[in-house]
Amino acid sequence: MPEGFRGLSGSESPYQISIEGKHIEIPSGPLRSSTLYAAGLPRLYDPGFATTAAYSSSITFIDGGKGILRHRGYPIEQLVDKVGFDELSYLLIFGALPTAYNLALWQQAQSQRVTLPTCVRSVITAFSPSAHPMSILIAALSAMSASRTSLNPAYSGQTVYSDAAGRREAIVTCMSAMPVIVAAIYRHTAGLPIFSASAVPHKQSFATRFLHMLNGGDQSKSLANTLDILLMLHADHEQNCSTSAVRHLSSSGVDIFSSMCGGVAALYGPLHGGACESVLRMLTRIGNVDNIPNFLERVKRRQERLMGFGHRIYKNYDPRARIIQQEARRVFEVVGTVDPLIQVATELERTALQDDFFVQRKLYPNVDFYSGIIYKAMGFEPQFFPVLFALGRSAGWIAHWNEFLDDPDRRIARPHQLYIGVKGPRDVPDVTQRVGGQEFLDDRPVIAVARL
Ligand SMILES: CC(C)(COP(=O)(O)OP(=O)(O)OC[C@H]1O[C@@H](n2cnc3c(N)ncnc32)[C@H](O)[C@@H]1OP(=O)(O)O)[C@@H](O)C(=O)NCCC(=O)NCCS
């Protein structure tokens, strides 16, 4: 049972709580905020959803205190050791590890849908090659939403996802579109022509197919394995900011691609998936190990943030960071060069983990601390790292979207707020009588208009 959320399994007996002499009967099952509210308590205020559960899910279990991550009960360490991203995505989305036959069908279904719709291609190529790939990805997914009208409730009605065939088609289309779109963005931003669908090999693993769409030709098995592991480590992490955004958007009944747009937009931020890009820029700025003490002093004075450290849920080592650290060493053996930044990263981690500031706050390296170094060794530019994160996380987003559609508790997400403004009512003053508000604007002329 998740820590701190009583009775999510529904197996516990009812109990009573007393608040200011008032006894409230709590029925078995989850302790619902609505029960407390109905009993006369005020609504709960929970910035950042730090202490309330907005959804129930059987996809991923995390014990942040012990550093445990399991998907459908399987520890992440075993999954990385024994299965690949295709099996994991199947497990997340459909709830069970695939048989050999189902795995072949899953890979085949995806590799049959590699054609980039014309409008999506046009949207991608309309961007400047120097545009951030995450911005392009958001736009490309939005174009997917408009081009796959049969999978969009706005065009085809609210029942498209209640029909099993429609749901399956949405899942497979979304899963197969992501590598095709991401590869097209990669090629466009690198100034290269986008690969045609006929050049994409069939019946290959997700990672191999994707690498082929990036570079063509035969892929290094070892690099495909590394990418596969990174995709797996990014695949799902329960109600993180982007996955919650996907659920939030889906609750309105919008199509799957628009929900994914919301997920990508949330992931873009430097406190979430954008952290892997920020880590690399931070390590580059630090430059060498001699600058670490000075950098950490700036972090402690709140002038900097140690990117790739800290997590809302983990108050222990992020198990994904351990796996990534080992993988980084293997990658450097394969590519044959050792990036001096790995020395900076290792020393930065060692020093921070001994420093009271980080120890007291239980700040440990997270998944993003080492992932960027590996992506860099594989030849990717930093701005592409969050796109690769999104590629792996798309499996989790789709799994949560699918699970949420069947949730009997599903309602449109519509949080409350604490209104802290002027109570009113006030009379609207004449324009000549108004005071205040000038601090937002000044009267300098606008001298530059950004060119798009
Ligand atoms: C992930 C993150 C957003 C979680 O935020 P959160 O759960 O809201 O945690 P808080 O911001 O409340 O942090 C708690 C304390 O630790 C400090 N802290 C947290 N992460 C920190 C970091 N990376 N560097 C420096 N201080 C940090 C906060 O300043 C705060 O200190 P205070 O109590 O003295 O004010 C945060 O740890 C962070 O910004 N990390 C860096 C970005 C990153 O790597 N993101 C990827 C996450 S997978």
The ligand as an SDF file (V2000), in Angstrom:
LIG
                    3D

 48 50  0  0  0  0  0  0  0  0999 V2000
   13.1200   17.8070   -8.0650 C   0  0  0  0  0  0  0  0  0  0  0  0
   12.7420   19.0360   -7.2410 C   0  0  0  0  0  0  0  0  0  0  0  0
   11.9600   19.9930   -8.1410 C   0  0  0  0  0  0  0  0  0  0  0  0
   11.8450   18.5760   -6.0810 C   0  0  0  0  0  0  0  0  0  0  0  0
   11.3220   19.7210   -5.4820 O   0  0  0  0  0  0  0  0  0  0  0  0
   10.5160   19.6810   -4.0920 P   0  0  0  0  0  0  0  0  0  0  0  0
   10.0630   18.3020   -3.7760 O   0  0  0  0  0  0  0  0  0  0  0  0
    9.4700   20.7470   -4.1850 O   0  0  0  0  0  0  0  0  0  0  0  0
   11.6200   20.0290   -3.0440 O   0  0  0  0  0  0  0  0  0  0  0  0
   11.9210   21.4650   -2.4230 P   0  0  0  0  0  0  0  0  0  0  0  0
   12.1860   22.4330   -3.5310 O   0  0  0  0  0  0  0  0  0  0  0  0
   10.8470   21.7620   -1.4340 O   0  0  0  0  0  0  0  0  0  0  0  0
   13.2720   21.1710   -1.6720 O   0  0  0  0  0  0  0  0  0  0  0  0
   13.4170   20.9320   -0.2820 C   0  0  0  0  0  0  0  0  0  0  0  0
   14.6830   21.6340    0.1890 C   0  0  0  0  0  0  0  0  0  0  0  0
   15.8100   21.1350   -0.5290 O   0  0  0  0  0  0  0  0  0  0  0  0
   16.4080   22.1850   -1.3120 C   0  0  0  0  0  0  0  0  0  0  0  0
   16.6890   21.6100   -2.6390 N   0  0  0  0  0  0  0  0  0  0  0  0
   15.9380   20.6910   -3.3140 C   0  0  0  0  0  0  0  0  0  0  0  0
   16.5360   20.3580   -4.4540 N   0  0  0  0  0  0  0  0  0  0  0  0
   17.6740   21.0820   -4.5120 C   0  0  0  0  0  0  0  0  0  0  0  0
   18.7120   21.1570   -5.4630 C   0  0  0  0  0  0  0  0  0  0  0  0
   18.6760   20.4280   -6.5650 N   0  0  0  0  0  0  0  0  0  0  0  0
   19.7240   22.0230   -5.2300 N   0  0  0  0  0  0  0  0  0  0  0  0
   19.7490   22.7600   -4.1150 C   0  0  0  0  0  0  0  0  0  0  0  0
   18.8000   22.7170   -3.1410 N   0  0  0  0  0  0  0  0  0  0  0  0
   17.7770   21.8890   -3.3620 C   0  0  0  0  0  0  0  0  0  0  0  0
   15.3530   23.2740   -1.4000 C   0  0  0  0  0  0  0  0  0  0  0  0
   15.9550   24.5270   -1.5880 O   0  0  0  0  0  0  0  0  0  0  0  0
   14.6720   23.1400   -0.0730 C   0  0  0  0  0  0  0  0  0  0  0  0
   15.5200   23.7220    0.9070 O   0  0  0  0  0  0  0  0  0  0  0  0
   14.8830   24.5880    2.1160 P   0  0  0  0  0  0  0  0  0  0  0  0
   13.9940   23.6210    2.8670 O   0  0  0  0  0  0  0  0  0  0  0  0
   16.0510   25.0760    2.8930 O   0  0  0  0  0  0  0  0  0  0  0  0
   14.1140   25.6910    1.4620 O   0  0  0  0  0  0  0  0  0  0  0  0
   14.0100   19.7240   -6.6660 C   0  0  0  0  0  0  0  0  0  0  0  0
   14.7310   18.8060   -5.8670 O   0  0  0  0  0  0  0  0  0  0  0  0
   14.9000   20.2940   -7.7600 C   0  0  0  0  0  0  0  0  0  0  0  0
   14.6860   21.4210   -8.1840 O   0  0  0  0  0  0  0  0  0  0  0  0
   15.9290   19.5200   -8.2360 N   0  0  0  0  0  0  0  0  0  0  0  0
   16.7650   19.9970   -9.3230 C   0  0  0  0  0  0  0  0  0  0  0  0
   16.0780   19.7400  -10.6580 C   0  0  0  0  0  0  0  0  0  0  0  0
   16.0850   18.2970  -11.0380 C   0  0  0  0  0  0  0  0  0  0  0  0
   17.0890   17.6080  -10.9960 O   0  0  0  0  0  0  0  0  0  0  0  0
   14.9030   17.8250  -11.4690 N   0  0  0  0  0  0  0  0  0  0  0  0
   14.7380   16.4740  -11.9460 C   0  0  0  0  0  0  0  0  0  0  0  0
   13.9100   15.6820  -11.0160 C   0  0  0  0  0  0  0  0  0  0  0  0
   13.8550   13.9800  -11.5310 S   0  0  0  0  0  0  0  0  0  0  0  0
  1  2  1  0
  2  3  1  0
  2  4  1  0
  2 36  1  0
  4  5  1  0
  5  6  1  0
  6  7  2  0
  6  8  1  0
  6  9  1  0
  9 10  1  0
 10 11  2  0
 10 12  1  0
 10 13  1  0
 13 14  1  0
 14 15  1  0
 15 16  1  0
 15 30  1  0
 16 17  1  0
 17 18  1  0
 17 28  1  0
 18 19  1  0
 18 27  1  0
 19 20  2  0
 20 21  1  0
 21 22  1  0
 21 27  2  0
 22 23  1  0
 22 24  2  0
 24 25  1  0
 25 26  2  0
 26 27  1  0
 28 29  1  0
 28 30  1  0
 30 31  1  0
 31 32  1  0
 32 33  2  0
 32 34  1  0
 32 35  1  0
 36 37  1  0
 36 38  1  0
 38 39  2  0
 38 40  1  0
 40 41  1  0
 41 42  1  0
 42 43  1  0
 43 44  2  0
 43 45  1  0
 45 46  1  0
 46 47  1  0
 47 48  1  0
M  END
$$$$
